[in-house]
Amino acid sequence: MRPMLPSAKLKRIRKKRPPQLKWQTGAYSRYVEWEDILPYSFLLIAKLVNVPPDDLVTDFMDNLSCGSWKREGRDKAKEKLVDYFIAHGYGQDYYTEDDIRTMFKELDAIGVSWPDEGNSKMIDLYAKWRNKHYNYWFKKWWRKIRRKK
């Protein structure tokens, strides 16, 4: 995990924005600061391959979220992570396996639309569109008939 920073320093690094949706608080807050004990074997593997544990966890999140960041050459890893997600049964109380795969494909389509050659104005426009589309995407799946309340 990332080293804990004093709160004053953390506040200077990241400006916390108010949640876009009212449920984005507590366990679902976008801004997380935690301290955890890493499984010893995870730490040993990370050291053997010379990749900091924080990088491994960040790569896992980036790949599973199908975002725009570091996309090149990661399709196979993303595919395996979706299989991992499904193998653990996440979300299967609410959605079918096909629904979950479709969710990830839709997220990937949003991530792949990053304007590689765009200037800063184009990137800003894309970021605004992406955030609105994420909200549309979430509400679409939240309201799906199989969703339990």
WOHUZI-V326027 format. One record per residue. N is the residue number from 0. PHI is phi in whole degrees, 0 to 359 (none if undefined). NEAR is the number of other ideal C-beta (glycine too) atoms within 10 Angstrom. D_LAST is the distance of its C-alpha to the last C-alpha in Angstrom with 2 decimals. Layout:
N_PHI_NEAR_D_LAST / N_PHI_NEAR_D_LAST
//
This chain:
0_none_15_32.89 / 1_291_14_34.44 / 2_299_6_36.89 / 3_290_10_35.77 / 4_252_13_37.37 / 5_301_8_38.46 / 6_303_9_35.98 / 7_298_7_38.65 / 8_292_8_39.33 / 9_298_14_35.67 / 10_296_11_35.26 / 11_289_10_38.27 / 12_287_7_36.95 / 13_234_10_33.50 / 14_271_7_32.58 / 15_283_10_29.06 / 16_261_9_27.37 / 17_297_7_24.70 / 18_299_13_21.17 / 19_284_13_20.47 / 20_240_12_16.79 / 21_298_7_15.94 / 22_277_12_13.69 / 23_279_13_16.79 / 24_223_11_18.17 / 25_58_6_18.79 / 26_296_6_17.85 / 27_252_10_16.81 / 28_291_12_20.00 / 29_285_10_22.21 / 30_258_11_25.27 / 31_239_9_25.59 / 32_228_12_28.64 / 33_220_7_28.86 / 34_235_8_31.49 / 35_215_8_31.12 / 36_258_7_33.45 / 37_282_14_33.87 / 38_302_10_34.52 / 39_304_8_38.29 / 40_295_8_38.43 / 41_296_12_36.22 / 42_296_12_38.66 / 43_296_11_41.64 / 44_299_13_40.46 / 45_302_17_39.81 / 46_293_11_43.32 / 47_300_8_44.95 / 48_266_8_43.64 / 49_59_6_44.28 / 50_235_12_40.81 / 51_303_12_39.36 / 52_306_17_36.11 / 53_300_13_34.51 / 54_295_10_35.44 / 55_297_15_33.90 / 56_293_16_30.52 / 57_295_15_30.71 / 58_299_15_31.71 / 59_303_13_28.80 / 60_294_12_26.32 / 61_298_18_28.34 / 62_290_21_28.53 / 63_292_16_24.93 / 64_281_16_23.82 / 65_55_22_26.33 / 66_283_17_27.66 / 67_279_18_31.06 / 68_284_12_32.73 / 69_51_11_35.16 / 70_273_17_34.32 / 71_302_5_37.76 / 72_71_7_38.19 / 73_246_15_34.71 / 74_299_13_33.30 / 75_295_9_34.04 / 76_296_14_32.42 / 77_297_19_29.21 / 78_300_14_29.21 / 79_292_11_29.65 / 80_291_19_26.88 / 81_295_20_24.39 / 82_299_11_25.79 / 83_300_12_25.42 / 84_303_17_21.74 / 85_290_15_21.16 / 86_300_8_23.58 / 87_282_9_21.59 / 88_81_9_18.55 / 89_300_12_16.40 / 90_78_16_13.23 / 91_282_13_14.37 / 92_284_8_11.51 / 93_247_14_9.66 / 94_225_17_12.88 / 95_282_11_16.43 / 96_299_11_19.33 / 97_297_8_20.70 / 98_300_14_17.61 / 99_295_18_17.87 / 100_297_16_21.59 / 101_296_13_21.21 / 102_304_20_19.04 / 103_293_18_21.91 / 104_297_11_24.54 / 105_293_15_23.17 / 106_298_19_23.15 / 107_297_18_26.64 / 108_296_12_27.80 / 109_294_18_26.93 / 110_295_17_28.80 / 111_286_12_31.78 / 112_278_12_32.42 / 113_305_15_33.89 / 114_281_12_37.22 / 115_307_7_39.65 / 116_263_5_42.71 / 117_284_12_41.17 / 118_278_8_42.74 / 119_296_7_40.90 / 120_294_8_40.11 / 121_295_11_38.56 / 122_295_14_36.49 / 123_297_11_35.25 / 124_298_12_34.31 / 125_299_16_32.53 / 126_299_13_30.57 / 127_296_10_29.44 / 128_299_12_28.48 / 129_301_17_26.68 / 130_296_11_24.54 / 131_294_11_23.63 / 132_292_15_22.96 / 133_302_14_20.70 / 134_296_12_18.53 / 135_299_10_18.72 / 136_302_16_17.96 / 137_298_14_14.83 / 138_296_11_13.45 / 139_302_11_14.58 / 140_284_18_12.70 / 141_296_12_9.42 / 142_274_8_9.65 / 143_304_12_10.93 / 144_308_4_10.44 / 145_284_11_9.57 / 146_295_10_6.51 / 147_274_5_3.77 / 148_258_3_0.00
//
